[in-house]
């Protein structure tokens, strides 16, 4: 599923238009809807709510592996946010309270270093909202505002700077919220 969503997100970027993803009513197989329907839909709606806990764990681990092996940092962002949403069962603004708690309890040295650098660079910024509004939304929703051009040096820098933090958060979510090990060592391990 994540691969299909990733492909369709890239296709939307290339074709410079939105491609809403709608789940089929009888099962959760997604399909692209080139002409938006009046009832709409997106890859977020109805996809994870029907997964069993075991399927949620498997998909989160698969998404984490895709995130750490992705060729492009922007693709890693997509997969790490996917892990966070699967592990926590939260999406968009509902992730903010989770982020606030998780940022205070990071286990990875790299994630802590990334967090410290971002806090110094973006002094006074609400980091959970920044991660969602400036990284998640532009990556997952491709051509709807806010738009992130992956070829822009400033955007690439933002993504690269946040990547260790997102990887650490995804690893922590797998451990804390799903009760699994991602294969990532915790600080001091």
Secondary structure, DSSP 8 states (H G I E B T S, - for coil): -HHHHHHHHHHHHHHTS--EEEE-SSS--EEEESS--SS---TTSSSSTT--HHHHHHHHHHHHHHHHH-SSHHHHHHHHHHHHHHHHS--GGGHHHHHHHHHTT---HHHHHHHHHHHHHTTT--HHHHIIIIIIHHHHTTTSSS---TT-HHHHHHHHHHHHHHHHHHHHHHHHHH----S---TT-
